[in-house]
Structure formats: C-alpha cells, structure tokens
Amino acid sequence: MFHESIAITGVGVLACNGLGREAYWDALRNGRSGIRQIQRFDASEFPCQIAGELLDFNPEDFMRKSEVKNWHRHVHQAVASSRLAVDDASLAKAGYDSERIAVAFGTSIGAPNEIYEESQLAYQSQGWRKISKLATSSYAGHSATVHVTVNLGMRGPAITISSGCATGLDVIGWGVQQIRSGHVDAALVGATESPVYPLALAGACSLGIVSKRNSDPEGAMRPFDRNSDGLVLSDAAVALVLERAGAARARGARILGELVGHGSAAEGMNPLILDKDGKGLARAISTALTNSGVTPDCLDNAHPHGVSLTMYDRSETNAYKLALGPSAYRIPISATKSLTGQSYAVGGLLGVASALFSLNTGIVPATKNLTDPDPACDLDYVPLHARMNDINTALVTSISFGGTHSAVVLRRMN
C-alpha cells in the first residue's frame, strides 16, 4: 500500500494529437485524432500506410542542435517531455537537492531505425572503422534516461525500465517506491517511443496486427468495435513529476492527482497469445486496488489499454469483469488510443494523462469510432461522445506483449 500521499504535480505530453498537456487535453475534450498518412518515409509498399507522427515537434526547441544530430528521436522526445513536465510542475522552485530527484524512463523498442541502418550499410561496404563512435549508443533504450539526467541535471537514482506496453505504468511504481523509501524527495518518470519507421512497420505488417484503413486514417483505430481490423503505430512520449503531497502543498504546487495504487502480474502462458479470460490483468488490477484501499464500487472511471486488436480487447474486457465484478458494468471506460494510436511503452502514461484530465475536468473522453460494439466487449466504453461525470477515482491499465500487465489507481486530491 502507498503509505504516504504521492502527488502528480507535472505532466509533459508529446502525442500525435497534441504537444503539451493542455494541447493533449484539448484533443481529448474535442475527440481529435492525430492519425494521418505517413509523411516520414514512402510507405506505399506497405498494407498499412498511416501512423501517428509528431508532425509539429521540433527537438531543437528542447536540445542543442549538436545533441539533436547525434542522438535519436526517442531521446529527443524523452528530453522534451521531461522539460515540459518539470516546467508544468514548477519544479525548479521546489528547492530539492538534485541528488534527491530520481529518474526512470522506459522504452520497449528504443529506436533501431535510420542510424542502425546507416551503420549497417557503412559496415558492410567499408568496415567497422567507418561506423560512428555513437552508433550503438544513439539508439539504445538507456540513452533516453541518460540524456534526461544530463539535460536536467538530476543526480539521484536513475534507471531504464522496459516491460513492453506496461512500461509507462511500471516507471510510476518504481518512482513511488523511491520516494516512499526516503531515498529521494521527487521523481521524474516517463516513457518514450518512436516506432514509425520502415522496419517496425514491416514487422507489424508481417505479424498482421495493423489496420489497412488507409483511406480513413482517423477512423482506423477502433478499440472494442466489431469491425476493428488492427492498430496504428504512433510516436509519443510522456513524463510525470511525482512528489510527496505534503511537500507539494507546502510549496504551493498545483496537484493534478494522487497516485494511490500500482499492481502488476504476468500470465506466464504464451509469448504471443493472451489468456482470453484476462486472469493476469485481473490480478494486476486487484493488486492495484488492494494497495490503494479503493474498492471496485468506488471507481468512477477507467482508461484501458484498448488497442484495437480483438484478442487484446476481449481479454481486457474479461479482466475488468473478473476484477471489478458487477461494478465493471457501471464504470465509464475511455479508450483514448482511438485518438492516439499505439505507442507501446508510452500508452499507459497517455492513459494516466487522460485520467488526470477526467479527474480535473469531470469530462469522460469518448472512445472514437466505436460505432458497432463487439458483443464480447459489452462494458460501457463511452462510444462516440464524451460525458460529464463527477470523477474522484480512476483506473488505468496496460496489457503487454507476452502477457505482462500493469494497473494504477489515481485519485483527485481536494
């Protein structure tokens, strides 16, 4: 159980439908999708030619030009989202010792794209001496964490976590543990992903998990819908600032929400096929609820993985029923990947940012494109139109490749 109140005081969002917390929240409020035809490269050979790209993102707004040149997109995004979160929290005014601020960033695939391909070609044609000294470091997953600590001057414990799509929620669990242990006063946690490149798209196409609705990009992501035909890859990064609530209040910080529980579980069954009954995710949800002291009948809203793959959506639906019992049918559930696409490690944190929107505004975002619900997904997935509710508690869940799942519970702090 989280024995002391941990507050979220800053959020930095880079999503295909909004750069910055307020822009992202505005997109949720208005049901605005960021999925478009791919512009980064010629995708005409692929059955899926759409994605969620960060079209207006300029990394030189956050990093020196030389850093941008030497490091890859997932690093740019990590630094940018972290700066946005730190500014959002006014963390510089908190007076924390830099050695007592923890950093945890995560990614599921890093960015083994253009630089890797360039290095491979250089090696094949001219040998190892022609490969850049930074070749392997530039796309390594840990390079995101490294650059966040260096650019922001944070010198506390630092770690990179990679647990697939559960990563974004798992960095939260680690950050809370660091604060509760007394090792640090605050934590900057986040995830970054840049999967919109040819090899990643080719792999997704080969696996048969991507949508082919190229003529209707905004209508492609259809979680919990009978007519879903796959997911859409997206770039994204989200960072959060976590602090003890008492210290945040004492310095006059705006508190966006309270973290009250985290849980995780593995199915241990199959690397590709999920348990259709959702027992693993149900255990993660139950653990998060137990740790938070929140019962299912006290939940007001949920933000699911909702990834527009039938196997995943049905398994998640069954997990909610198993963990929440009759309350599963009462809770409005907002599947906002219908607006942002699938950004792997970042998805859970986009869900947290969405849950904070609901806690602060009372608006329950709609699940876009849910026009013909899958009969097996018969919960209240808030189809098409947002609602107004009194939201005090929210659940966020993530389902990951290989059956590793996580959940967090958030609460509005009065």
C-alpha positions in Angstrom: 0.0 0.0 0.0 1.2 3.6 -0.7 1.6 4.6 3.0 2.0 8.3 2.2 0.3 10.5 -0.3 2.2 10.9 -3.6 1.1 13.7 -5.9 1.5 14.2 -9.6 2.5 17.9 -10.0 3.7 18.0 -13.6 2.8 16.3 -16.9 4.7 16.6 -20.1 3.0 15.1 -23.2 4.1 14.6 -26.8 1.2 12.9 -28.6 0.3 12.9 -32.3 -2.9 14.8 -31.4 -1.3 17.3 -29.1 2.1 18.6 -27.9 2.0 19.6 -24.3 -0.6 18.8 -21.5 -3.1 21.4 -22.4 -3.0 20.6 -26.2 -3.4 16.9 -25.4 -6.3 17.6 -23.1 -7.9 19.8 -25.7 -7.7 17.0 -28.2 -9.4 14.6 -25.7 -12.1 17.2 -25.0 -12.9 17.6 -28.7 -12.3 14.0 -29.8 -9.4 15.0 -32.1 -7.3 12.2 -33.7 -3.7 12.6 -34.7 -3.5 9.7 -37.1 -2.6 10.6 -40.7 -0.9 9.3 -43.8 2.8 8.6 -43.1 5.0 11.5 -44.1 8.4 10.4 -42.7 9.0 7.9 -45.4 7.4 6.4 -48.5 5.0 3.8 -47.1 3.3 2.9 -50.4 4.7 -0.7 -50.4 3.0 -1.5 -47.0 -0.6 -2.6 -46.4 -0.7 0.0 -43.6 0.3 3.5 -44.7 -0.9 5.5 -41.7 0.5 6.4 -38.3 0.6 8.9 -35.5 3.6 11.1 -36.2 4.7 14.1 -34.1 4.5 16.3 -37.1 4.9 19.7 -35.3 7.6 18.5 -32.9 11.0 20.4 -33.2 13.6 18.8 -30.9 15.8 21.9 -31.3 13.3 23.7 -29.1 14.5 21.5 -26.2 18.1 20.4 -27.1 21.2 21.8 -28.7 21.5 21.2 -32.4 24.6 19.1 -31.9 22.7 16.8 -29.5 19.8 16.5 -31.9 22.1 15.4 -34.6 24.0 12.8 -32.6 21.0 11.2 -30.9 17.8 9.7 -32.0 14.1 10.6 -31.8 13.3 8.6 -28.7 16.0 10.6 -26.9 14.7 13.9 -28.3 11.2 13.1 -27.1 12.3 12.0 -23.7 14.2 15.2 -23.0 11.3 17.3 -24.4 8.6 15.6 -22.4 10.7 15.9 -19.3 11.3 19.6 -19.7 7.6 20.1 -20.3 6.8 18.1 -17.1 9.4 19.9 -15.0 8.1 23.3 -16.2 4.5 22.2 -15.6 5.4 21.3 -12.0 7.5 24.5 -11.5 10.0 22.0 -10.0 12.9 24.5 -10.2 11.1 26.5 -7.4 10.8 23.4 -5.1 14.4 23.7 -3.9 15.1 19.9 -4.0 18.7 18.7 -4.0 19.5 17.4 -7.4 20.9 14.2 -5.8 17.4 13.6 -4.3 15.5 13.5 -7.6 15.1 10.1 -9.1 14.7 9.5 -12.8 13.1 6.5 -14.5 12.4 6.4 -18.3 11.4 3.5 -20.3 11.0 2.3 -23.9 10.1 -1.0 -25.4 12.0 -0.9 -28.7 14.4 2.1 -28.4 14.9 3.4 -31.9 16.9 1.0 -34.0 16.0 2.7 -37.2 17.8 5.1 -39.6 21.1 5.3 -37.6 21.2 1.5 -37.3 20.5 1.0 -41.0 23.2 3.6 -41.9 25.7 2.0 -39.7 24.9 -1.5 -41.1 25.5 -0.2 -44.7 28.7 1.5 -43.7 30.0 -1.6 -42.0 29.1 -3.8 -45.0 30.7 -1.5 -47.5 33.6 0.0 -45.7 34.2 -2.0 -42.5 33.9 -1.2 -38.8 36.2 1.8 -38.9 33.5 3.8 -40.8 30.9 3.4 -38.2 30.1 6.4 -35.9 31.5 6.1 -32.4 28.0 6.9 -31.2 26.2 4.4 -33.4 25.1 1.9 -30.8 24.6 4.5 -28.0 22.4 6.7 -30.2 19.5 4.2 -30.4 20.0 2.3 -27.1 17.0 2.4 -24.8 19.0 3.7 -21.8 20.2 6.7 -23.8 16.8 8.3 -23.1 17.3 8.1 -19.3 20.9 9.3 -19.6 20.0 12.4 -21.6 17.2 13.3 -19.3 19.5 13.2 -16.3 22.2 15.2 -18.1 20.0 17.8 -19.7 18.1 18.4 -16.5 21.0 18.0 -14.1 19.3 15.3 -12.0 21.7 13.2 -9.9 19.6 10.8 -7.9 18.9 7.1 -8.7 18.3 6.5 -12.4 17.0 3.5 -14.2 15.6 2.4 -17.6 12.6 0.1 -17.5 11.4 -2.0 -20.4 8.3 -4.1 -19.8 6.6 -3.7 -23.1 3.4 -1.8 -23.1 3.3 -2.0 -19.3 6.5 0.2 -19.1 4.7 3.5 -18.6 2.8 2.3 -15.5 5.8 0.4 -14.2 8.0 3.5 -14.1 5.4 5.1 -11.9 5.6 2.1 -9.5 9.4 2.5 -9.3 9.2 6.2 -8.8 6.7 5.9 -5.9 8.9 3.3 -4.3 11.9 5.6 -4.4 10.0 8.4 -2.7 8.5 6.2 -0.1 11.8 4.6 0.7 13.1 8.0 1.8 15.9 7.9 -0.8 14.6 10.9 -2.8 12.2 13.8 -2.5 10.8 13.7 -6.0 10.9 11.5 -9.1 10.7 12.3 -12.8 9.3 9.2 -14.6 8.3 8.7 -18.2 8.4 6.7 -21.4 9.3 7.4 -25.0 8.7 5.5 -28.2 9.4 6.2 -31.9 8.2 3.2 -33.8 7.2 4.9 -37.0 10.0 3.7 -39.3 10.1 1.1 -42.1 11.4 -1.9 -40.2 9.0 -1.5 -37.3 6.1 -1.1 -39.7 7.2 -4.1 -41.7 7.3 -6.2 -38.6 3.8 -5.1 -37.6 2.5 -5.8 -41.1 4.2 -9.2 -41.1 2.5 -10.0 -37.8 -0.8 -8.9 -39.2 -1.7 -6.5 -36.4 -2.1 -3.2 -38.3 -5.1 -1.5 -39.8 -5.5 -1.2 -43.5 -7.9 1.7 -43.4 -5.5 3.9 -45.4 -8.3 6.0 -46.8 -9.7 6.8 -43.4 -6.8 7.4 -41.0 -8.9 8.9 -38.2 -11.3 6.0 -38.4 -8.6 3.3 -38.3 -8.3 2.8 -34.5 -11.5 1.1 -33.4 -11.0 -0.5 -29.9 -13.8 -2.7 -28.7 -15.6 -2.4 -32.1 -16.8 -5.4 -34.1 -15.2 -4.0 -37.2 -11.7 -3.3 -35.9 -9.0 -4.5 -38.3 -5.8 -3.7 -36.3 -3.8 -1.0 -34.7 -1.9 2.0 -35.9 1.7 2.8 -34.8 2.4 6.1 -33.2 5.3 8.2 -31.8 4.8 9.5 -28.3 6.5 10.5 -25.0 5.0 11.3 -21.6 6.8 12.4 -18.4 5.4 12.9 -14.9 6.7 14.7 -11.8 6.0 12.9 -8.6 6.3 14.4 -5.1 5.2 13.9 -1.6 1.8 15.6 -1.4 2.6 17.4 1.8 5.8 18.9 0.3 4.0 19.9 -2.9 1.2 21.7 -0.9 3.8 23.4 1.3 5.5 24.9 -1.8 2.2 25.9 -3.3 2.4 23.5 -6.2 -0.7 22.6 -8.3 -1.6 19.0 -7.7 -3.1 17.2 -10.7 -3.9 14.0 -9.0 -2.8 11.5 -6.3 -1.2 8.1 -7.1 -2.7 5.6 -4.7 -2.0 2.1 -6.1 0.1 0.1 -8.5 -0.1 -3.6 -9.4 1.5 -5.9 -12.0 1.2 -9.5 -13.0 2.4 -12.0 -15.6 0.3 -14.7 -17.3 3.3 -17.0 -17.8 1.5 -18.8 -20.6 2.4 -17.8 -24.1 4.7 -15.1 -25.7 2.1 -14.2 -28.4 -1.4 -15.3 -27.3 -3.2 -13.7 -24.4 -5.3 -15.5 -21.8 -8.8 -14.9 -23.2 -10.2 -14.8 -19.6 -7.9 -12.0 -18.6 -6.8 -13.5 -15.3 -3.3 -11.9 -15.4 -4.6 -8.4 -15.9 -7.3 -9.0 -13.3 -4.6 -9.9 -10.8 -2.8 -6.7 -11.6 -6.0 -4.6 -11.2 -6.9 -6.3 -7.9 -3.4 -5.7 -6.6 -3.6 -2.0 -7.5 -7.0 -1.7 -5.8 -5.8 -3.5 -2.7 -2.7 -1.3 -2.5 -4.8 1.8 -2.8 -7.6 0.8 -0.4 -10.1 1.5 -3.2 -12.9 -1.0 -3.8 -14.5 -1.5 -7.2 -17.7 0.2 -6.2 -15.7 3.4 -5.5 -14.1 3.6 -9.0 -15.6 6.3 -11.2 -13.7 6.0 -14.5 -11.2 3.7 -16.3 -8.7 4.2 -19.1 -7.9 0.9 -20.6 -5.2 -0.4 -23.0 -7.9 -0.6 -25.7 -5.5 -1.2 -28.6 -8.0 -2.2 -31.3 -6.9 -5.9 -31.5 -9.8 -8.2 -30.9 -7.8 -10.7 -28.8 -6.5 -7.9 -26.6 -9.8 -6.0 -26.3 -11.8 -9.1 -25.4 -9.2 -10.3 -22.8 -9.1 -6.8 -21.2 -12.9 -6.7 -21.1 -12.9 -10.1 -19.3 -10.2 -8.9 -16.9 -12.4 -5.9 -15.9 -15.3 -8.2 -15.2 -13.2 -10.6 -13.2 -11.5 -7.9 -11.1 -14.4 -5.5 -10.7 -17.4 -7.8 -10.6 -20.8 -6.0 -11.1 -19.0 -2.6 -10.9 -17.4 -3.3 -14.3 -20.7 -2.6 -16.0 -21.2 0.7 -14.1 -17.9 2.4 -14.8 -17.4 4.5 -17.9 -14.3 3.4 -19.7 -12.5 5.7 -22.1 -10.3 4.1 -24.8 -8.3 7.1 -25.9 -5.9 5.1 -28.1 -8.7 5.5 -30.6 -7.3 9.1 -30.9 -3.6 8.5 -30.5 -2.8 5.0 -31.9 -0.4 2.5 -30.3 2.8 3.9 -28.9 3.9 0.8 -27.0 5.7 1.8 -23.8 4.0 5.2 -23.7 0.4 4.0 -23.9 -0.1 3.6 -20.1 1.2 7.1 -19.4 -1.1 8.6 -22.1 -3.8 6.8 -20.2 -2.6 8.4 -17.0 -2.6 11.8 -18.6 -6.1 11.1 -19.9 -7.3 10.0 -16.4 -5.9 13.2 -14.9 -7.9 15.2 -17.5 -11.0 13.4 -16.3 -10.2 14.0 -12.6 -9.6 17.7 -13.2 -12.4 18.5 -15.5 -15.1 15.9 -14.9 -15.1 15.1 -18.6 -15.1 11.4 -19.6 -13.4 11.2 -23.0 -15.2 9.2 -25.7 -13.9 6.1 -27.4 -13.7 7.3 -31.0 -15.0 5.1 -33.9 -17.0 2.8 -31.6 -20.0 2.5 -33.9 -20.7 -1.2 -33.7 -19.5 -2.6 -30.4 -18.1 -6.2 -30.3 -20.8 -8.2 -28.4 -18.0 -9.8 -26.4 -16.9 -6.3 -25.2 -20.2 -5.3 -23.5 -19.0 -2.8 -20.9 -19.6 0.9 -21.0 -16.8 2.1 -23.4 -18.3 5.6 -23.8 -19.0 5.4 -27.5 -18.5 8.4 -29.8 -19.4 11.2 -27.4 -17.8 12.5 -24.2 -19.7 12.8 -21.0 -19.7 14.8 -17.8 -19.3 12.9 -14.5 -18.1 13.5 -11.0 -14.8 11.7 -11.2 -12.9 11.1 -7.9 -11.0 7.9 -8.7 -9.7 6.4 -11.9 -8.1 3.1 -13.0 -5.5 2.9 -15.8 -4.5 -0.5 -17.3 -1.8 -1.7 -19.7 -1.6 -5.0 -21.5 1.8 -6.1 -22.8 3.4 -8.5 -25.3 4.0 -11.8 -23.6 1.2 -11.4 -21.0 2.8 -8.9 -18.6 0.2 -6.4 -17.4 0.1 -3.4 -15.0 -2.5 -1.2 -13.5 -2.5 2.1 -11.4 -5.2 3.8 -9.4 -5.4 7.6 -9.3 -7.5 9.9 -7.1 -8.5 13.5 -7.2 -6.8 15.4 -4.4 -9.1 18.1 -2.9 
